């Protein structure tokens, strides 16, 4: 397993890309950084983003969540207390991951 940190210097927020070095399948934690920067960081290591994990719903942790999901087809993962109020989450609540 490898963890790559992408820092958003404007809000001092970190986005993490966690992936299996063999399969290159991974997830993004708290995509508050610009979507294109996250995609470039993942592509630099050949990572296939399968999931987007949200730890909590501050704007600096979810600002590019939907754009990243649209571009990668990644599934959204969050706890019930994350309070994400998006159509994507409402759909995901009734499906399995």
Order of alpha helices (4+ residues) and beta strands (2+ residues): beta-beta-beta-alpha-beta-alpha-alpha-beta-alpha
